[in-house]
Amino acid sequence: MNERSIEYSYALEWLWRIWPQTILDIGSGVGIFPLLVTKCGFKITAIDSWRSYWHHRIKNPYFNVVEDDILNPQIAGHFDMIFCISTLEHIKDHNLAVKNMFNLLNPGGYLLMTFPFNFGNYIGNVYDLPGAGWGSKKHICQVFSQNEIQKWQKQLQFEIISHRFYRLFDGEYWSFGKSITPIETDIDHPHQLSAIVIKKGKGL
């Protein structure tokens, strides 16, 4: 079991709330999410930076994923909704990634992101910390904090529509301690995962 059931259910909830006409999924990898969205009747474009993360060309068995890098996106057009599910934590220049995703939104568009989270503490790579239970040494895994969100908001002037917190481990940080049955929690109680929806102003 992993966090995808939380992330996908959150994403699907906001699909029917917003009913976007054009969608972009960033960091699709070999996952089934783009196909799932298509089966729900929506039009979605999927991109992934094969070389920067995977270090070689891979093929998604479920969907045609276009090779593109959100740090220097070449994709044309703008979107009503963008998904970035469990991807941002692996991008070192997360500020540029969020800025570029925001710029790819239509005015009034929505960006939904999920990532490891600790309200008070940013961690550059949680897998480097003593006590991390598991994780790939090939890739960084950042744990974001409220401070990063506030910096993004100050720079981009977006509105936070939804912000949820989840606990998946009995330790303090992502991958620390034993896995537990995931629960939704809040900023005042232990949490290791966050899901957030932000909205771009219509005048931006």
Secondary structure as the mmCIF struct_conf table of DSSP 4:
data_model
#
loop_
_struct_conf.conf_type_id
_struct_conf.id
_struct_conf.beg_label_comp_id
_struct_conf.beg_label_asym_id
_struct_conf.beg_label_seq_id
_struct_conf.end_label_comp_id
_struct_conf.end_label_asym_id
_struct_conf.end_label_seq_id
TURN_TY1_P TURN_TY1_P1 GLU A 3 GLU A 3
HELX_RH_AL_P HELX_RH_AL_P1 ARG A 4 ILE A 18
BEND BEND1 GLN A 21 THR A 22
STRN STRN1 ILE A 23 ILE A 26
BEND BEND2 GLY A 27 GLY A 27
TURN_TY1_P TURN_TY1_P2 GLY A 29 VAL A 30
BEND BEND3 ILE A 32 ILE A 32
HELX_RH_AL_P HELX_RH_AL_P2 PHE A 33 LYS A 39
TURN_TY1_P TURN_TY1_P3 CYS A 40 GLY A 41
STRN STRN2 ILE A 44 ASP A 48
HELX_RH_PI_P HELX_RH_PI_P1 TRP A 50 TRP A 54
BEND BEND4 HIS A 55 HIS A 56
BEND BEND5 PRO A 61 PHE A 63
HELX_LH_PP_P HELX_LH_PP_P1 VAL A 65 VAL A 65
STRN STRN3 VAL A 66 GLU A 67
TURN_TY1_P TURN_TY1_P4 ILE A 70 LEU A 71
BEND BEND6 ASN A 72 ASN A 72
BEND BEND7 GLY A 77 GLY A 77
STRN STRN4 PHE A 79 ILE A 85
BEND BEND8 SER A 86 SER A 86
HELX_RH_3T_P HELX_RH_3T_P1 LEU A 88 HIS A 90
BEND BEND9 LYS A 92 LYS A 92
HELX_RH_AL_P HELX_RH_AL_P3 HIS A 94 ASN A 103
TURN_TY1_P TURN_TY1_P5 LEU A 104 LEU A 104
STRN STRN5 LEU A 105 PRO A 116
STRN STRN6 PHE A 117 PHE A 117
BEND BEND10 PHE A 119 GLY A 120
STRN STRN7 ILE A 123 ILE A 123
BEND BEND11 GLY A 124 GLY A 124
HELX_RH_3T_P HELX_RH_3T_P2 VAL A 126 ASP A 128
BEND BEND12 LEU A 129 LEU A 129
TURN_TY1_P TURN_TY1_P6 PRO A 130 GLY A 131
STRN STRN8 ALA A 132 ALA A 132
TURN_TY1_P TURN_TY1_P7 LYS A 137 LYS A 138
BEND BEND13 HIS A 139 HIS A 139
STRN STRN9 VAL A 143 PHE A 144
HELX_RH_AL_P HELX_RH_AL_P4 GLN A 146 LEU A 156
STRN STRN10 GLU A 159 PHE A 169
BEND BEND14 ASP A 170 TYR A 173
TURN_TY1_P TURN_TY1_P8 TRP A 174 SER A 175
STRN STRN11 PHE A 176 PHE A 176
BEND BEND15 GLY A 177 GLY A 177
STRN STRN12 SER A 179 THR A 185
TURN_TY1_P TURN_TY1_P9 ILE A 187 ASP A 188
BEND BEND16 HIS A 189 HIS A 189
STRN STRN13 LEU A 193 LYS A 199
TURN_TY1_P TURN_TY1_P10 LYS A 202 GLY A 203
#
